[in-house]
């Protein structure tokens, strides 16, 4: 966590979370924000980090029941099928998080398809980072993900960050693929404009409003805390200031996430 926050401070020096923050302090922040359940993502930057991160996240969830841990599987990990099996059968994770930029892979290469097939067989969720291409200095077109969505119609997929700033394009995919969901990490944040130079944030927010109106049950709010867009209370306040209808706000804050967990988690 300290490494993650140090990385955040490199591009956001005013980030209010110190690298010395403790787990207890973070959980207290969530409690004060009246957050009852936390989805915790971890993604292996290098293949050899896969197993230690999965064990760490599993132990975290065992110690703190309010945490729902998601697994990681670097696509270049030896025997990724065995990793996926362990994530769902032993650790009882509900999904796997992928970050193509950080992991330096092109996720829609066919050699990685057995990984997604195995996740689908277990009834799990596949979460992919999308958007913020200028920030990462690369290209991650949603058109590439279409190959995964077409090949695995039973795989529940989440596009993290809703392809910011091209949010409208993400909702076009939601319209075409019923098993696709979005999360809005950083999408409501004003500071995201400086992270993605040249982004038309007003246009992105207009597309967000339109998409939320059309697909209120397919979008989830997220924070990336403690490496998110400020203090936890500030991140939530940006959502509240957006002025969405109360029912839609409640779906973003947990309703859709709960339904999705119930859909994929077996007894």
SERO-4910 file (N, C-alpha, C, O; in steps of 0.05 Angstrom, whole numbers):
BEGIN
 pado doro    nc1    nc2    nc3   cac1   cac2   cac3    cc1    cc2    cc3    oc1    oc2    oc3
  Unk    A     17    -24      0      0      0      0     17     25      0     11     45    -13
  Unk    A     39     24     14     57     47     15     68     53    -13     70     76    -21
  Unk    A     76     32    -27     86     36    -55     65     48    -72     70     66    -89
  Unk    A     40     39    -69     18     49    -85     14     79    -80     10     95    -99
  Unk    A     14     87    -55     10    115    -48     33    132    -57     29    155    -65
  Unk    A     58    122    -55     81    137    -65     78    142    -95     84    163   -105
  Unk    A     68    122   -109     63    125   -138     42    146   -143     45    163   -161
  Unk    A     21    147   -127      0    167   -130     11    195   -125      4    214   -140
  Unk    A     28    198   -105     39    224    -98     57    235   -120     61    259   -122
  Unk    A     68    218   -137     85    227   -159     70    245   -179     81    265   -188
  Unk    A     45    238   -184     29    254   -204      8    271   -190     -4    288   -203
  Unk    A      4    267   -164    -16    283   -149     -4    290   -122    -12    278   -102
  Unk    A     15    309   -121     29    315    -96     11    323    -73     19    320    -50
  Unk    A    -13    333    -79    -31    342    -58    -48    319    -47    -66    324    -31
  Unk    A    -43    295    -56    -59    273    -47    -58    271    -16    -37    271     -4
  Unk    A    -82    270     -3    -82    274     26    -77    249     42    -77    250     67
  Unk    A    -72    226     29    -68    201     44    -38    195     46    -25    192     25
  Unk    A    -26    194     70      2    190     73      9    160     68     -8    143     72
  Unk    A     33    155     60     41    127     55     43    111     81     44     86     80
  Unk    A     42    125    103     43    111    129     15    104    140     12     94    162
  Unk    A     -6    109    124    -33    103    133    -36     74    140    -24     56    127
  Unk    A    -51     68    161    -55     41    170    -82     30    160   -100     45    152
  Unk    A    -83      4    160   -108     -9    152   -131     -1    170   -153      4    161
  Unk    A   -126      0    196   -147      8    215   -157     36    209   -181     41    211
  Unk    A   -139     54    201   -147     81    195   -165     82    170   -184     97    169
  Unk    A   -158     66    150   -174     65    125   -202     53    131   -222     63    122
  Unk    A   -203     32    147   -228     20    153   -246     39    170   -270     39    167
  Unk    A   -233     55    186   -248     75    202   -260     96    183   -283    105    188
  Unk    A   -245    104    163   -255    123    143   -280    112    130   -300    126    127
  Unk    A   -279     87    122   -302     75    109   -326     74    128   -349     79    120
  Unk    A   -320     67    153   -342     66    173   -355     93    176   -380     95    178
  Unk    A   -339    114    177   -350    141    180   -366    149    156   -385    164    158
  Unk    A   -359    139    133   -374    144    108   -398    126    105   -412    127     85
  Unk    A   -403    109    126   -426     91    126   -424     71    103   -444     63     92
  Unk    A   -400     63     96   -395     42     76   -394     15     91   -377     11    108
  Unk    A   -411     -3     83   -413    -29     97   -397    -51     84   -389    -70     96
  Unk    A   -392    -48     58   -379    -69     43   -359    -56     23   -365    -36     10
  Unk    A   -336    -68     20   -314    -57      4   -305    -79    -16   -298   -101     -8
  Unk    A   -305    -73    -42   -292    -90    -61   -263    -83    -62   -256    -60    -68
  Unk    A   -245   -102    -57   -217    -95    -56   -202   -109    -79   -201   -133    -81
  Unk    A   -191    -93    -97   -176   -103   -120   -146   -103   -115   -135    -85   -101
  Unk    A   -133   -123   -126   -104   -123   -126    -96   -135   -154   -106   -155   -162
  Unk    A    -78   -121   -167    -69   -132   -193    -38   -135   -193    -24   -117   -186
  Unk    A    -29   -159   -201     -1   -165   -201     13   -150   -224      5   -152   -247
  Unk    A     33   -134   -217     48   -119   -238     66   -138   -253     70   -135   -277
  Unk    A     77   -158   -238     94   -178   -250     82   -206   -244     69   -209   -224
  Unk    A     88   -225   -262     76   -252   -258     81   -264   -231     63   -277   -219
  Unk    A    105   -260   -220    112   -273   -195     97   -261   -171     98   -272   -149
  Unk    A     84   -238   -175     68   -226   -153     40   -238   -150     26   -233   -131
  Unk    A     32   -254   -170      5   -264   -171     -3   -279   -145    -22   -272   -132
  Unk    A     12   -300   -139      4   -317   -116      6   -302    -89    -12   -305    -73
  Unk    A     28   -287    -84     29   -273    -58      6   -253    -55     -4   -250    -33
  Unk    A     -1   -239    -76    -23   -219    -74    -50   -233    -69    -66   -223    -53
  Unk    A    -54   -256    -82    -79   -270    -77    -81   -280    -49   -103   -278    -36
  Unk    A    -59   -290    -38    -60   -300    -11    -64   -276      9    -79   -279     28
  Unk    A    -51   -254      3    -54   -230     20    -83   -220     20    -95   -214     41
  Unk    A    -95   -219     -4   -123   -209     -6   -142   -228      7   -162   -219     19
  Unk    A   -137   -254      4   -154   -274     17   -153   -270     48   -174   -270     61
  Unk    A   -129   -268     59   -126   -264     88   -139   -239     97   -151   -238    119
  Unk    A   -138   -218     81   -151   -193     87   -181   -197     90   -194   -187    109
  Unk    A   -193   -211     71   -221   -216     72   -229   -234     95   -251   -231    106
  Unk    A   -212   -253    102   -218   -271    124   -218   -255    151   -234   -261    169
  Unk    A   -200   -236    153   -197   -221    178   -218   -199    180   -227   -193    202
  Unk    A   -226   -188    157   -246   -166    157   -269   -173    139   -267   -168    114
  Unk    A   -290   -184    149   -313   -193    133   -326   -172    115   -339   -179     96
  Unk    A   -322   -146    121   -334   -126    105   -319   -122     78   -328   -108     60
  Unk    A   -296   -135     76   -280   -134     51   -286   -157     33   -284   -180     41
  Unk    A   -294   -152      8   -298   -172    -12   -273   -172    -31   -271   -154    -48
  Unk    A   -255   -191    -27   -230   -190    -43   -234   -201    -71   -249   -221    -76
  Unk    A   -222   -188    -91   -220   -198   -118   -192   -208   -123   -173   -198   -112
  Unk    A   -190   -229   -139   -164   -241   -145   -149   -226   -167   -159   -208   -180
  Unk    A   -124   -235   -171   -108   -225   -193    -95   -249   -207    -90   -270   -194
  Unk    A    -91   -246   -232    -77   -267   -248    -62   -252   -270    -74   -246   -291
  Unk    A    -36   -247   -266    -21   -235   -288    -23   -254   -312    -17   -278   -309
  Unk    A    -31   -245   -336    -36   -263   -358    -11   -279   -366    -14   -300   -379
  Unk    A     13   -271   -358     37   -286   -365     46   -304   -342     68   -315   -343
  Unk    A     29   -306   -321     35   -325   -299     36   -354   -310     19   -362   -325
  Unk    A     56   -369   -301     56   -398   -309     31   -412   -299     23   -408   -276
  Unk    A     19   -427   -316     -6   -442   -309    -28   -424   -298    -36   -428   -276
  Unk    A    -36   -405   -314    -57   -386   -304    -84   -400   -298    -99   -391   -281
  Unk    A    -89   -423   -312   -113   -438   -306   -115   -447   -277   -136   -446   -265
  Unk    A    -92   -457   -267    -90   -466   -239    -94   -443   -220   -107   -446   -199
  Unk    A    -84   -419   -228    -88   -395   -211   -117   -388   -209   -128   -383   -187
  Unk    A   -131   -388   -232   -159   -382   -232   -175   -402   -216   -193   -394   -200
  Unk    A   -169   -427   -219   -183   -448   -204   -180   -443   -174   -199   -445   -159
  Unk    A   -156   -437   -165   -151   -433   -137   -166   -408   -127   -177   -408   -105
  Unk    A   -166   -387   -144   -180   -362   -136   -209   -368   -129   -220   -356   -110
  Unk    A   -222   -385   -145   -251   -389   -141   -258   -413   -123   -279   -412   -110
  Unk    A   -241   -433   -123   -248   -456   -107   -237   -455    -78   -250   -464    -59
  Unk    A   -212   -445    -76   -200   -444    -49   -204   -417    -36   -213   -416    -13
  Unk    A   -199   -396    -50   -202   -369    -38   -230   -359    -40   -238   -340    -25
  Unk    A   -247   -370    -57   -275   -362    -59   -278   -333    -68   -297   -320    -59
  Unk    A   -259   -323    -84   -262   -297    -95   -286   -296   -114   -295   -317   -123
  Unk    A   -296   -272   -118   -319   -269   -137   -311   -259   -164   -327   -258   -183
  Unk    A   -285   -251   -167   -276   -240   -193   -246   -237   -194   -232   -241   -174
  Unk    A   -237   -228   -217   -208   -224   -222   -205   -196   -235   -220   -189   -253
  Unk    A   -185   -181   -226   -180   -155   -237   -156   -156   -255   -135   -167   -249
  Unk    A   -158   -143   -279   -136   -141   -299   -131   -111   -304   -149    -95   -306
  Unk    A   -105   -104   -307    -97    -77   -313    -78    -78   -336    -53    -80   -332
  Unk    A    -88    -77   -361    -70    -81   -384    -46    -62   -385    -25    -71   -394
  Unk    A    -50    -37   -377    -27    -18   -378     -5    -27   -358     18    -28   -365
  Unk    A    -13    -31   -334      6    -38   -313     18    -66   -318     42    -70   -313
  Unk    A      2    -84   -327     12   -111   -332     26   -114   -359     38   -135   -365
  Unk    A     23    -94   -376     37    -93   -402     29   -116   -419     46   -130   -430
  Unk    A      3   -120   -422     -7   -141   -440    -30   -129   -457    -42   -109   -449
  Unk    A    -35   -142   -479    -59   -136   -495    -80   -157   -489    -77   -179   -498
  Unk    A   -100   -150   -474   -118   -170   -462   -133   -187   -482   -142   -209   -476
  Unk    A   -138   -176   -507   -155   -191   -526   -138   -209   -544   -149   -220   -563
  Unk    A   -113   -214   -538    -98   -234   -553   -110   -262   -547   -116   -268   -524
  Unk    A   -113   -278   -567   -126   -304   -564   -112   -322   -545   -124   -340   -533
  Unk    A    -86   -319   -541    -71   -336   -523    -81   -332   -494    -77   -350   -477
  Unk    A    -94   -310   -488   -105   -305   -461   -134   -314   -458   -145   -313   -436
  Unk    A   -147   -323   -480   -175   -330   -478   -180   -353   -459   -201   -353   -446
  Unk    A   -163   -373   -456   -168   -394   -437   -172   -383   -408   -186   -396   -392
  Unk    A   -159   -361   -402   -162   -349   -375   -191   -339   -372   -203   -345   -351
  Unk    A   -201   -325   -391   -229   -315   -389   -249   -338   -390   -270   -337   -377
  Unk    A   -243   -359   -406   -260   -382   -407   -262   -395   -379   -284   -403   -371
  Unk    A   -240   -397   -365   -240   -409   -339   -255   -392   -319   -270   -403   -302
  Unk    A   -252   -366   -321   -268   -348   -303   -297   -352   -308   -313   -353   -289
  Unk    A   -305   -353   -333   -333   -357   -340   -344   -383   -329   -366   -385   -320
  Unk    A   -327   -404   -331   -335   -431   -321   -341   -430   -291   -359   -444   -281
  Unk    A   -326   -413   -277   -330   -411   -248   -352   -391   -241   -359   -387   -218
  Unk    A   -363   -378   -262   -385   -358   -257   -374   -332   -245   -389   -319   -230
  Unk    A   -349   -325   -250   -337   -302   -237   -339   -277   -254   -349   -277   -277
  Unk    A   -329   -255   -243   -329   -229   -256   -301   -222   -265   -281   -227   -251
  Unk    A   -299   -212   -290   -273   -203   -300   -274   -172   -301   -290   -161   -316
  Unk    A   -256   -159   -286   -255   -130   -285   -231   -121   -301   -208   -129   -295
  Unk    A   -235   -103   -320   -213    -93   -337   -210    -62   -333   -230    -48   -334
  Unk    A   -186    -53   -329   -182    -24   -330   -188    -15   -359   -180    -28   -378
  Unk    A   -201      8   -362   -206     20   -388   -202     50   -385   -204     61   -362
  Unk    A   -196     64   -407   -194     93   -406   -168    103   -395   -149     87   -389
  Unk    A   -166    130   -392   -142    143   -382   -117    136   -399    -96    130   -388
  Unk    A   -121    135   -425    -99    126   -443    -76    146   -444    -53    139   -444
  Unk    A    -83    172   -444    -61    192   -444    -45    192   -418    -21    195   -419
  Unk    A    -59    187   -396    -45    185   -370    -24    163   -371     -2    167   -361
  Unk    A    -32    140   -382    -14    118   -382      5    118   -407     23    101   -409
  Unk    A      0    136   -426     17    138   -449     14    114   -468     34    105   -479
  Unk    A    -10    104   -471    -14     81   -489    -41     81   -501    -56    100   -499
  Unk    A    -48     59   -515    -73     57   -529    -88     32   -519    -76     10   -517
  Unk    A   -113     35   -512   -129     12   -502   -158     15   -514   -176     21   -499
  Unk    A   -161     12   -540   -187     17   -552   -207     -4   -544   -202    -28   -542
  Unk    A   -232      5   -538   -253    -13   -530   -259    -33   -552   -269    -55   -546
  Unk    A   -253    -26   -577   -258    -45   -599   -244    -71   -595   -253    -92   -603
  Unk    A   -220    -70   -582   -206    -94   -576   -220   -113   -557   -220   -137   -560
  Unk    A   -233   -101   -537   -248   -117   -517   -272   -131   -529   -282   -150   -518
  Unk    A   -281   -122   -553   -305   -134   -565   -300   -163   -571   -318   -179   -570
  Unk    A   -275   -170   -577   -269   -198   -583   -274   -216   -558   -283   -238   -561
  Unk    A   -268   -205   -534   -273   -220   -509   -303   -222   -504   -313   -243   -497
  Unk    A   -317   -200   -507   -346   -200   -502   -361   -218   -521   -380   -231   -513
  Unk    A   -352   -220   -546   -365   -237   -565   -359   -266   -559   -377   -284   -562
  Unk    A   -334   -272   -552   -326   -300   -548   -338   -312   -523   -342   -336   -521
  Unk    A   -344   -295   -502   -353   -305   -477   -379   -291   -468   -378   -274   -449
  Unk    A   -401   -296   -481   -426   -282   -474   -436   -287   -446   -452   -272   -436
  Unk    A   -426   -309   -433   -434   -314   -405   -415   -303   -384   -420   -305   -360
  Unk    A   -394   -290   -393   -375   -278   -375   -384   -251   -366   -388   -233   -383
  Unk    A   -387   -246   -340   -394   -220   -330   -368   -202   -331   -348   -209   -318
  Unk    A   -369   -180   -346   -346   -163   -350   -353   -135   -339   -375   -125   -342
  Unk    A   -333   -123   -326   -336    -95   -316   -314    -79   -329   -290    -86   -327
  Unk    A   -321    -57   -341   -302    -37   -352   -297    -17   -330   -314      1   -325
  Unk    A   -275    -19   -316   -268      1   -295   -263     28   -308   -251     30   -329
  Unk    A   -271     49   -294   -267     77   -303   -285     84   -326   -283    107   -337
  Unk    A   -302     65   -335   -321     71   -357   -308     84   -381   -320    101   -394
  Unk    A   -283     76   -387   -269     86   -411   -265    116   -411   -265    128   -432
  Unk    A   -263    129   -388   -260    158   -386   -236    167   -403   -215    154   -403
  Unk    A   -239    189   -418   -262    207   -420   -283    200   -441   -303    214   -444
  Unk    A   -279    178   -456   -298    171   -476   -320    153   -464   -323    129   -471
  Unk    A   -334    165   -446   -354    150   -430   -377    141   -448   -388    119   -444
  Unk    A   -385    157   -467   -407    150   -485   -401    124   -500   -419    108   -505
  Unk    A   -376    120   -508   -369     96   -522   -373     71   -504   -382     50   -513
  Unk    A   -366     74   -478   -370     52   -460   -400     44   -458   -407     21   -457
  Unk    A   -417     64   -457   -446     59   -455   -456     46   -481   -476     31   -481
  Unk    A   -444     52   -504   -452     39   -529   -447      9   -527   -462     -7   -537
  Unk    A   -425      2   -514   -419    -27   -510   -439    -39   -490   -448    -62   -494
  Unk    A   -446    -24   -469   -466    -34   -450   -492    -40   -465   -506    -60   -458
  Unk    A   -499    -24   -484   -524    -28   -499   -523    -54   -515   -544    -66   -520
  Unk    A   -499    -61   -524   -497    -85   -541   -492   -111   -526   -498   -132   -536
  Unk    A   -481   -109   -502   -473   -133   -488   -486   -134   -460   -478   -119   -443
  Unk    A   -506   -151   -456   -520   -151   -431   -504   -160   -407   -513   -155   -384
  Unk    A   -481   -173   -410   -465   -181   -387   -443   -161   -381   -425   -167   -365
  Unk    A   -444   -137   -393   -424   -117   -388   -434    -96   -368   -457    -86   -371
  Unk    A   -417    -89   -349   -423    -68   -329   -400    -48   -330   -379    -53   -340
  Unk    A   -405    -25   -318   -385     -4   -316   -381      3   -286   -399      1   -270
  Unk    A   -356     12   -280   -353     26   -254   -343     54   -261   -332     59   -282
  Unk    A   -348     73   -242   -344    101   -248   -321    112   -231   -321    136   -225
  Unk    A   -301     96   -224   -278    105   -209   -265    129   -224   -258    126   -248
  Unk    A   -262    151   -211   -250    176   -221   -268    191   -241   -262    214   -249
  Unk    A   -290    179   -251   -306    192   -271   -320    217   -261   -322    237   -276
  Unk    A   -328    217   -236   -341    240   -224   -321    261   -214   -329    283   -207
  Unk    A   -296    254   -213   -275    271   -200   -266    294   -218   -259    290   -241
  Unk    A   -267    318   -207   -258    342   -222   -228    340   -228   -220    349   -249
  Unk    A   -212    328   -210   -183    326   -215   -176    309   -238   -154    311   -249
  Unk    A   -194    291   -247   -188    274   -269   -182    289   -295   -169    279   -313
  Unk    A   -192    314   -296   -187    330   -320   -157    335   -323   -147    335   -345
  Unk    A   -143    339   -300   -114    344   -302    -98    318   -306    -76    319   -316
  Unk    A   -110    295   -298    -97    270   -303    -98    261   -332    -80    247   -342
  Unk    A   -118    270   -346   -122    263   -374   -122    289   -391   -144    299   -398
  Unk    A    -98    299   -397    -96    325   -411   -112    326   -436   -112    308   -452
  Unk    A   -126    348   -440   -142    352   -464   -169    340   -463   -185    343   -482
  Unk    A   -176    326   -442   -202    313   -440   -224    334   -437   -221    353   -422
  Unk    A   -246    330   -451   -269    347   -449   -287    336   -427   -304    319   -432
  Unk    A   -282    345   -402   -296    333   -380   -326    339   -381   -342    323   -373
  Unk    A   -333    363   -390   -362    369   -392   -376    349   -410   -398    340   -404
  Unk    A   -364    343   -433   -375    324   -451   -377    296   -438   -397    282   -442
  Unk    A   -356    288   -424   -356    262   -410   -378    261   -390   -392    240   -387
  Unk    A   -382    282   -375   -403    283   -354   -431    282   -367   -449    270   -357
  Unk    A   -434    296   -390   -460    295   -404   -466    267   -414   -488    257   -412
  Unk    A   -445    253   -424   -449    225   -433   -455    207   -409   -470    188   -412
  Unk    A   -443    213   -386   -448    198   -362   -477    200   -354   -490    180   -348
  Unk    A   -487    225   -353   -515    229   -345   -534    214   -364   -553    201   -355
  Unk    A   -528    216   -390   -545    202   -410   -544    172   -406   -565    158   -407
  Unk    A   -520    162   -402   -517    133   -399   -530    122   -374   -542    101   -374
  Unk    A   -527    137   -352   -539    129   -326   -570    128   -328   -583    111   -317
  Unk    A   -581    147   -343   -610    148   -347   -619    124   -363   -641    113   -358
  Unk    A   -603    116   -383   -611     93   -400   -606     66   -387   -621     47   -392
  Unk    A   -585     64   -370   -577     38   -359   -571     41   -329   -549     37   -320
  Unk    A   -592     48   -313   -587     53   -285   -578     29   -269   -566     32   -248
  Unk    A   -583      5   -279   -575    -19   -265   -550    -32   -274   -544    -55   -267
  Unk    A   -534    -18   -290   -510    -30   -301   -484    -15   -294   -463    -19   -306
  Unk    A   -486      3   -274   -464     21   -267   -460     21   -237   -479     20   -222
  Unk    A   -434     21   -229   -427     21   -200   -408     44   -194   -390     50   -210
  Unk    A   -411     56   -171   -393     76   -161   -368     63   -149   -370     41   -139
  Unk    A   -345     76   -151   -321     66   -139   -302     89   -131   -306    111   -140
  Unk    A   -283     83   -114   -266    104   -102   -236    102   -108   -222    122   -109
  Unk    A   -226     77   -111   -197     72   -113   -183     80    -87   -158     83    -87
  Unk    A   -197     84    -66   -185     92    -41   -167     70    -31   -174     47    -32
  Unk    A   -143     76    -21   -132    103    -14   -115    117    -35   -102    137    -30
  Unk    A   -116    106    -60   -101    120    -81   -120    134   -101   -114    137   -124
  Unk    A   -143    142    -91   -163    155   -108   -160    184   -111   -138    195   -107
  Unk    A   -182    198   -118   -181    226   -124   -186    243   -100   -204    260   -100
  Unk    A   -170    239    -79   -172    255    -55   -180    239    -30   -178    214    -31
  Unk    A   -190    253    -10   -199    239     14   -226    225      8   -240    233    -10
  Unk    A   -232    204     23   -255    188     18   -281    205     18   -298    202      1
  Unk    A   -283    222     38   -308    238     40   -310    257     16   -332    263      7
  Unk    A   -288    266      5   -288    284    -18   -297    269    -43   -312    279    -60
  Unk    A   -288    244    -45   -296    227    -68   -326    223    -69   -339    225    -90
  Unk    A   -337    217    -45   -366    213    -44   -381    239    -48   -402    239    -61
  Unk    A   -370    261    -39   -383    287    -42   -386    294    -71   -406    307    -79
  Unk    A   -366    287    -87   -368    293   -116   -391    279   -129   -404    289   -147
  Unk    A   -397    255   -119   -420    241   -130   -446    255   -120   -464    260   -136
  Unk    A   -447    262    -94   -471    275    -84   -476    302    -98   -499    309   -104
  Unk    A   -454    316   -104   -457    342   -117   -466    340   -146   -475    360   -158
  Unk    A   -465    316   -157   -473    312   -185   -503    315   -188   -514    320   -210
  Unk    A   -518    312   -166   -547    317   -166   -563    296   -180   -582    302   -193
  Unk    A   -556    271   -176   -572    249   -189   -596    243   -172   -597    249   -148
  Unk    A   -617    232   -184   -640    223   -169   -632    204   -147   -614    188   -150
  Unk    A   -646    205   -124   -638    189   -101   -637    159   -107   -619    145    -99
  Unk    A   -657    149   -122   -658    121   -128   -634    112   -145   -622     91   -140
  Unk    A   -626    129   -164   -603    123   -181   -577    124   -164   -560    107   -167
  Unk    A   -576    144   -147   -552    146   -130   -549    121   -112   -527    112   -109
  Unk    A   -571    111   -102   -570     87    -85   -561     63   -101   -547     46    -90
  Unk    A   -569     61   -126   -560     39   -142   -530     41   -147   -516     20   -146
  Unk    A   -520     65   -152   -492     69   -157   -476     61   -132   -454     49   -133
  Unk    A   -486     68   -108   -472     65    -84   -473     37    -72   -460     32    -51
  Unk    A   -487     19    -85   -487     -8    -74   -508    -27    -85   -504    -51    -86
  Unk    A   -531    -16    -94   -552    -33   -104   -543    -52   -127   -548    -76   -125
  Unk    A   -531    -40   -147   -522    -56   -170   -500    -76   -162   -500    -98   -171
  Unk    A   -481    -66   -145   -459    -84   -136   -470   -108   -121   -460   -130   -125
  Unk    A   -490   -103   -103   -501   -125    -88   -515   -145   -107   -512   -170   -103
  Unk    A   -530   -135   -126   -543   -153   -145   -523   -169   -161   -527   -193   -167
  Unk    A   -501   -157   -168   -481   -171   -184   -467   -192   -168   -462   -214   -178
  Unk    A   -461   -187   -142   -450   -207   -125   -469   -231   -122   -461   -254   -123
  Unk    A   -495   -225   -118   -514   -246   -115   -517   -263   -141   -523   -286   -140
  Unk    A   -512   -249   -163   -514   -263   -189   -491   -283   -193   -494   -305   -204
  Unk    A   -467   -275   -184   -444   -292   -190   -435   -310   -167   -421   -330   -172
  Unk    A   -442   -303   -143   -432   -319   -120   -451   -343   -114   -475   -339   -109
  Unk    A   -439   -366   -115   -454   -390   -109   -455   -395    -79   -438   -386    -65
  Unk    A   -476   -410    -70   -477   -416    -41   -452   -431    -31   -450   -437     -8
***
